[in-house]
């Protein structure tokens, strides 16, 4: 009689555990499809700053012909405090032929940022 009682108790506990597992079973959210960034990059490519000329139409107001031109960028002024790193960088700038260019819009004699 005692062993039968233990058997019933074990079966009851097992059924209760299975039932509780199904009640408290956590379901994850649905996985989304991975984003295809290549189409986003291709679509937004003309908006990025780079070697392509900007669109200068209708940016000058009513001047007529507005065109994209490349101009050398103005050098940035460094603070008066020099450390060993900036001193090394300054020496390289004097010997380098690298002159960074940027795109600007020109309307007549006026040059402005696009």
C-alpha positions as a Python dict, from the first residue, in 0.01 Angstrom:
ca = {
    (1, 'X'): (0, 0, 0),
    (2, 'X'): (283, 237, 82),
    (3, 'X'): (466, 156, -242),
    (4, 'X'): (147, 212, -440),
    (5, 'X'): (108, 547, -268),
    (6, 'X'): (467, 637, -365),
    (7, 'X'): (395, 530, -722),
    (8, 'X'): (83, 750, -739),
    (9, 'X'): (270, 1039, -583),
    (10, 'X'): (557, 1000, -832),
    (11, 'X'): (318, 987, -1130),
    (12, 'X'): (126, 1290, -997),
    (13, 'X'): (451, 1485, -947),
    (14, 'X'): (571, 1391, -1296),
    (15, 'X'): (244, 1504, -1457),
    (16, 'X'): (249, 1825, -1255),
    (17, 'X'): (610, 1897, -1362),
    (18, 'X'): (526, 1838, -1731),
    (19, 'X'): (219, 2062, -1704),
    (20, 'X'): (413, 2343, -1533),
    (21, 'X'): (687, 2322, -1792),
    (22, 'X'): (436, 2379, -2070),
    (23, 'X'): (276, 2670, -1882),
    (24, 'X'): (603, 2850, -1809),
    (25, 'X'): (774, 2760, -2136),
    (26, 'X'): (934, 3077, -2271),
    (27, 'X'): (914, 3129, -2642),
    (28, 'X'): (1169, 3345, -2814),
    (29, 'X'): (1067, 3612, -3056),
    (30, 'X'): (1073, 3549, -3426),
    (31, 'X'): (1410, 3595, -3592),
    (32, 'X'): (1420, 3875, -3846),
    (33, 'X'): (1578, 3837, -4183),
    (34, 'X'): (1936, 3970, -4200),
    (35, 'X'): (1953, 4315, -4352),
    (36, 'X'): (2113, 4344, -4693),
    (37, 'X'): (2336, 4648, -4649),
    (38, 'X'): (2472, 4633, -5003),
    (39, 'X'): (2148, 4773, -5147),
    (40, 'X'): (2144, 5047, -4882),
    (41, 'X'): (2501, 5144, -4964),
    (42, 'X'): (2431, 5151, -5338),
    (43, 'X'): (2118, 5362, -5284),
    (44, 'X'): (2289, 5616, -5054),
    (45, 'X'): (2622, 5628, -5240),
    (46, 'X'): (2567, 5966, -5413),
    (47, 'X'): (2492, 6129, -5076),
    (48, 'X'): (2833, 6042, -4932),
    (49, 'X'): (3122, 6285, -4934),
    (50, 'X'): (3407, 6170, -5153),
    (51, 'X'): (3558, 6202, -5496),
    (52, 'X'): (3230, 6253, -5679),
    (53, 'X'): (3129, 6610, -5753),
    (54, 'X'): (2826, 6744, -5565),
    (55, 'X'): (2508, 6857, -5735),
    (56, 'X'): (2526, 7232, -5752),
    (57, 'X'): (2212, 7300, -5954),
    (58, 'X'): (1972, 7545, -5787),
    (59, 'X'): (2211, 7598, -5494),
    (60, 'X'): (2328, 7942, -5600),
    (61, 'X'): (1993, 8111, -5614),
    (62, 'X'): (1942, 8285, -5946),
    (63, 'X'): (2299, 8321, -6073),
    (64, 'X'): (2245, 8094, -6371),
    (65, 'X'): (2534, 7855, -6428),
    (66, 'X'): (2652, 7683, -6110),
    (67, 'X'): (2931, 7425, -6139),
    (68, 'X'): (3123, 7187, -5914),
    (69, 'X'): (3495, 7257, -5876),
    (70, 'X'): (3780, 7111, -5670),
    (71, 'X'): (3975, 7344, -5443),
    (72, 'X'): (4263, 7277, -5202),
    (73, 'X'): (4150, 7253, -4841),
    (74, 'X'): (4273, 7519, -4604),
    (75, 'X'): (4525, 7396, -4346),
    (76, 'X'): (4403, 7369, -3990),
    (77, 'X'): (4572, 7589, -3735),
    (78, 'X'): (4729, 7389, -3455),
    (79, 'X'): (4751, 7513, -3098),
    (80, 'X'): (5069, 7686, -2983),
    (81, 'X'): (5163, 7393, -2759),
    (82, 'X'): (5379, 7143, -2942),
    (83, 'X'): (5464, 6797, -2831),
    (84, 'X'): (5697, 6546, -2990),
    (85, 'X'): (5421, 6389, -3201),
    (86, 'X'): (5309, 6715, -3364),
    (87, 'X'): (5670, 6817, -3423),
    (88, 'X'): (5728, 6497, -3620),
    (89, 'X'): (5404, 6552, -3812),
    (90, 'X'): (5503, 6910, -3900),
    (91, 'X'): (5829, 6792, -4056),
    (92, 'X'): (5644, 6548, -4281),
    (93, 'X'): (5404, 6820, -4403),
    (94, 'X'): (5690, 7037, -4533),
    (95, 'X'): (5832, 6757, -4749),
    (96, 'X'): (5504, 6612, -4874),
    (97, 'X'): (5343, 6697, -5206),
    (98, 'X'): (5004, 6582, -5082),
    (99, 'X'): (4747, 6858, -5108),
    (100, 'X'): (4398, 6745, -5010),
    (101, 'X'): (4120, 6869, -5234),
    (102, 'X'): (3753, 6919, -5160),
    (103, 'X'): (3450, 6980, -5377),
    (104, 'X'): (3286, 7323, -5378),
    (105, 'X'): (3020, 7490, -5588),
    (106, 'X'): (3112, 7793, -5796),
    (107, 'X'): (2869, 8049, -5927),
    (108, 'X'): (3045, 8329, -6112),
    (109, 'X'): (3321, 8447, -5876),
    (110, 'X'): (3155, 8310, -5563),
    (111, 'X'): (3271, 7974, -5420),
    (112, 'X'): (3065, 7806, -5147),
    (113, 'X'): (3011, 7472, -4975),
    (114, 'X'): (2752, 7248, -5142),
}
